[in-house]
Amino acid sequence: MRLLGLLPGGAILVGILVFGLGPLAIAGPGALPFVDVRSDFTLFDPNYAAKHDTLAQRATALKLRLFTLEQTGHPMVCAHQLLAEVSWRLSSTADWLKIEEQLDQLAELVANPDTDRTPDPQSPTDGSWGHCLSAWFFRLDTSYNHIADLAAAGEGPPYSPHFLDRINDPTRLQEYLSGIALSDIAHEGIDHRRELNNALADLMRLILKDEPSNYHWDGGLKAELMALILGSLRDPATGFWGETYRRGNTKVRVQDLGMTFHVVRYLNGGVPDWPKIIDTLLAIKDLPYPQGWMRGNSYLTHDLYDVVALMHMGWAHASGVQQATMREEIGAMLNWCLANAVRPDGSVVVMADDDSVEAATYNAVSFLREVGYFSHAERFWTTQSFPGASNLALKLRASIKAALASGAGGEGGGYYRSALQKLSGD
């Protein structure tokens, strides 16, 4: 993986983007095997690779132009929504017509950035946000962020989010989540992993916390959701959560780093089999994301944040041997981050798989906060001191405030504001 480095002044160093077709990793001794489901798309469409590569090259060029616009003060909220969805379709579907349609829409916005300055409004019809998105789970994900911001201010959405009615019944919830927990790519041309990951994370936070305040959830929904999470959606062999794939006459369960992080985080670490989870986490370090930690031959701070957060939550449940191994891995991840993801001046390096400059900044800050780089009190894994931490925090704050002042914010500015809160210790 090459990097999209933000140069002084905000310029972007051109690199290569990979939409789901990165190099394969070879499992090392003691590691879990990598399950390559990409070949299943070729069974669905023999010309899959050629079609995918042509469209991915176009998406790459548009993404680079969009990142440049974002960094120079164009928020481009609609364009970023389109980019997120079309990136998912490229990596997880063979829906060529929809991909081409969304790329055309994205190209129009990138060519005319002044037309993309409208904030994302809530729909008065169904109460959702994400007016430039078409997939329901993406609208759910975007809507959750707005609902959470309103809840933090003690408010509910102006319009009741009736788009949630789709799953507001124990039977409908079970049918929806169970349906996307199994992918038959060779026959259907879609990998549901991303949808399961996002939808499960958002629904956990909404249903288990009774949010939003002006929406009534069915009384049996929490019990059904927890039964699914601790039952059929969890792999007892690894302790992880992840997608299951139908391949011929067999079903293959695959561990998923991001999905497992979300479940464990939103259950506040209250999950079974912590020693097994830690063993699995360490065993998958050399596998490609989402089955492991790697993005090509490098990392992504988003994934490393997931890794270290799981280690943090599981630290008290780990054996001495497991803690020693985790301590070594955390030190190596921190060194990598300081050398490759953030610069001494507080700017960030945007990796090929980052969703936006704003997201890259938030993920880097989140990782450093999780390892306790800025605070001795949060440094759960070591007593080591980091003399440069205070200065880097100041630089990061200044860089983020400058981005917000310029109007930049590919995620609407929410991630920048969250990053500032993490840097302040809140």
N, C-alpha and C positions, 0 to 999 in steps of 0.2 A: 504494500500500500504506500502510495506517495501522499504527501501532505499538501493541504491548501494553507500555506502559512500567511498570516496577516503581517504584512510588512509595515514598517513605520509609516504613518500617514493613512493607514487603512487599506493599502493595496493588497491584493490577494495573489499569492504565488501559485501559479497554475499547477495542478496535479491531475491525477487520474481518479475518477469516481468509479466505484464498482457497485452495480445494482444486483446483488445476489449471485454473482458468478466469480467470486474471488478464488484464489488458489486454495487447494485442499491442504489440510494439516494431516500429518501422520501421527497416529496415537503412539505415545511412548510406552515403555514398560509400566504396567500397573494402571495405565490410563483406560478410560472407557472408549469403546470404538466410536468413530465418527459415522453417522448415518447420512449418506449423501442422497437427499431426495430430489436433487436437480435432474437426475436421469429420468425421473418419473414424468417430468414435463415433456421430455422428448417422446415418451410413449404416448402422451396426449397429442402432441403436435411434432411430427418428425422434423419440421423446419424451425423448431423452437429457438435454437441457438442463434441462427442467422437473423431471425426477426427480432429477437431480444437485443442482440448486439447493436443493430441499426438504431433501434429506438433508444437504447441506453446511451449511445454516443450523442444523440440529440439532447437527451435529458442532462447529460454532463455539461454540455455547453450552456444550457439555460441555467443550470444550478450555479455555475461560476459567475454568470452575469448577475444573477439574483443576489448572490452573496456580496458582490461589489456594490450593488445598489443599496443593500441593507446597511453596509458599513459606511456608506456616504450619506446616511440620514433618511433613506426611504424605508418606511416601516414594512410596506409590501405584505400586509397581512393576508390578503386573498391569494397572492402568488405563493406564499409559504404554505398555505393550506393545500393548494393545488400540487405543489412540489411534494409535500408529505404523502398525499394520496397516490400520486402517479409513481412515486418511488416504491410504495407498497405494491402497487399493481405490477410494476416491473419485476420485483423480487419474488412475488407470491402468486402471480396469475399469468395466464396466457390470453388475457382479454385485450387483444391488439387494437380493436376499434376504440374501446374506451381509453386506452393509453394514448392513442393518437389524438383523440378528441381533447383530452386534458393537456397534452403537450401543446396543442394549438392554442388553447386558452392561456396557458402559462406564457407562451411566446408573445401573445398579444399584450399581456400585462407588462412583461419585461421590456417590450419595445415602447410602451407608453406608461412609464412608472407613475406619472402624475395622476393617472386614473385609479391608482390603487392606494389611496390615502384614507379611505373610509373605514372607521372602526367596525368591528364585527358585531352587529346588533343581534339581540335576541329576537327570534321569530315570534310574532304574536299569534301565529297559527298553531304551532305545536310546542312552543316554548324552548326550542333548541337554539344553540349557537352553531356557527360554522357554515355560513351561507354559501361558501364556495366549495363545500364538500358534498359528495354524493353518497358515500358509504356510511351506513348508520353508525357503525362503531367509531368512525372518525368524528362524527358529529357528537356522539356521546363523550368522547375524549375531550374535545374542545369545550363542550358544555360543562363538563366537570370542573375545568379550570375556572370558569366564570362563576359557577355555583360556589366553589370553595372560596374564591375571593370575596363574594358577597357574604358568605357565612362568617368569614373572619371579621367582617365589619358589622356583624350582628343583623344581617339583612337576608331576605329571601329574594328570588328572581321576580321581576315585575309580572311575568306571565308564568302560570303553572306549567311545568315541563311535561306536557302530556305525551311527548315522544317516548317517555319511559313506560307508558302503558303497555308497550309491546312485550315487556318482560315482567310486568307487575302482577304476577300470579305464580304460585309455586310450580304449577305444571308448565306454564310457558317459560319460566326461568330455566327449569330443568331441560326442557326440549331445546332451548336456545344454546345453553352452554354445552350440553352433551353433543349437540349437532356440530358445533365448531371445534370440539375437542378431538374429532376424528377427521382426517383428510384423506381423500382418495384421489390424489393428483392425476394419476394415469387416466382416470375416467372422467374427472370433473375439471381438471385444469386449474385448480386453486389449492393453495396451502393456507389453511385457516389459522396457523400458529400466531401470526401477528394479531388477528382479531381476537383470539382467545386471550392473549396476553393483555391487550389494552382493555377489552371489555371486562374481564375478570377484575383487573386492578380498579377500574372506575366503579364498577358495581359494588365491590367490597366497600369502598370508601363511602359510597352513597347509602347503600342499604344498611350497613352495620352501624352507621352514625346517624341514621334517620335524616339524611339531608336530601333535598333542600327542605327547609322548615315549612314551606307552604305546599308540600306534596305529601299525599297519604300513601304509604307503602302497605301492601297486603300484610296482615299479621303473621302469616306463615312463611314469609319470604326469608327472614334471617335463618330460621332453622333449615330450610331447604338449601340455602346457599352454603352454610357451614357443612351440611351433610355431603354436598358435592365436593367442597374443598378438601375435606379430610377423608373423603371416600374415593369415588371413581376418578377424580381429576388428579389424584396424587399417586405417584409410583412408590409402593412400599419397598421395592428393591433398592432404590437410590435415595429415597426421602425427598426427591425433587418433584416439581410440577412441570408439565410439558405436554406437547402435542403427541397424539398417536397417529401413525400412518398405516393405511391399508396398502399392502404391497402384495399383489396376487392374492393368495389365500391366507396370508398371514397379516398380523398387526404388530407394528413395531413402536414401542414407547421410546420417546426421546426426552432426555433431561434438558431443561431450558433455564439458563442463568437468569435472564430478566424476569421471567414469570415467577420463578422461585423467590427472587428478591422481593417482588411485589407482594406475594402472598405472605411471606414471613414478616415483612415490614408492616403490613396493614393488620396483621394479627399480633403486632408488638412482640414478636419472637415466640409467641405461645404455640409452638408446633411440636409434633412428636419427632423422635429419632434424631436429635441434634448430632450425636457422634457420627451417624450415617450421613447426614447432610454435609458435615465438614469433610468427611472422607471423600464424598462425591465431588465437592467443590474443589478439593486439591487434585483429584484425579483427572479433572477436565481442563486443567490450565493450558494445555497445548492444543486444544481443539478449537475449531472456528466457532465464533458466536453464531447462533445463540446456544449451541451445545457446549461451548467452552468460553475461554477468555479472549481469544485471538480475533483480530481483524486483519486477514492476510498475514503479513509478517510483522505486524505491529499491534498496538492496543488502541482503545478508545477510552477516554476518561469516563464516559458514561458507564461502560462495562466494568471498569476498575472500581468505580464507586459502588456498583452492585456487589462486587466481590468483597470489598473491604467492609461494607455494611453487613453482609452476612457473617463475616468473620467477627465483627464487633458484637453482633447480637448473639453469636454462638460461643463467644470467648469463655464465658463462665461454665459452659457445658462441655468444653473441650478437655482432652487429656493433656498431660504435660508434653507428650510427643507432638500432639496436634498443635499446641500453642507454639512450640519451638518452630515448627514448619511454617505456621502462619506468620510468625514474627519475621522470619527470613523473607517470605513472599511480600509482606507489606513493605519492608524496607526496600526491596527491589522495585516494587510498583511506585513508591514515592520517588525514588531516584529517577525512574523513567519519566514520571510526570514533570518533575522540575527541569529535566533536561530536554523534554520533547513537547510538552503540552502548554507550558506557560513560560513567559520570558521575564527577566528581571524588571522590565519596564511596566509590567502589568498587562501586557497584551497576551492574547492566546493564539495558539496554532489551531486552525480549523482543519480537522481531519476529513478524509473523503466521505466518511459515513455520518458526519455531524449533520443535524437537520438545519442548523442556522448558526450564524456567528453568536447570537444570543445564547442558544442552547449549548454551544461549545464552552462559552464562558461560565455558564451555570454549572455544567458538569465538572469542569476543572475545579471550581471553588468548592463544590459539594464533596469531591474526592478529598481535597486537602483538609476540609473541615472534618470529614469522617475519620481520617487518620490522626486527628488531633494536632495537625501541623501548626495551627495558630494558637493552641491552648494546651498547657500542661495537664489541665484537669480532664481533658478529653483524650489524652494520649494513652489509651488502654493497653497498648502492646509494647511500650518501651518507656524507659526513663531518659532517653536521649534528648538533648536540647537542639533546637534549630535556630541559630542566631539570626538568620536572614528572614525569619517568618514575619516579624512585625513590619519590616520594610516592604516585603512583597504584598502583605495585606493592604497597606496604604496605597501602593501602586495599583493593585487590582480595584480598590474602591474608586480611585481617581479615574481609571479607565472606564469603569462601568458608568459612573456619573456623567462622564463626557459623552458616552454613547447615548444615554437617556436624554441628555440635554440637546443632542443633535437630532433627536427624533428617531434614532435607530431602534430596532427591536423587531426582529423577524417573528417573534412569538408574542408580539403585542406589548412587550416590556415587562411582563409578569415574571419571567425568569431572571431578568436583570435585577428586579426589586427583591426577589427571593435570595439571589446571590448576595446582595448588600446586607440583608438580614443575617445571613450565615456568617458574613465577615464581621458583623458587629457582635456575634456571639449569641444572638437571640434564637 
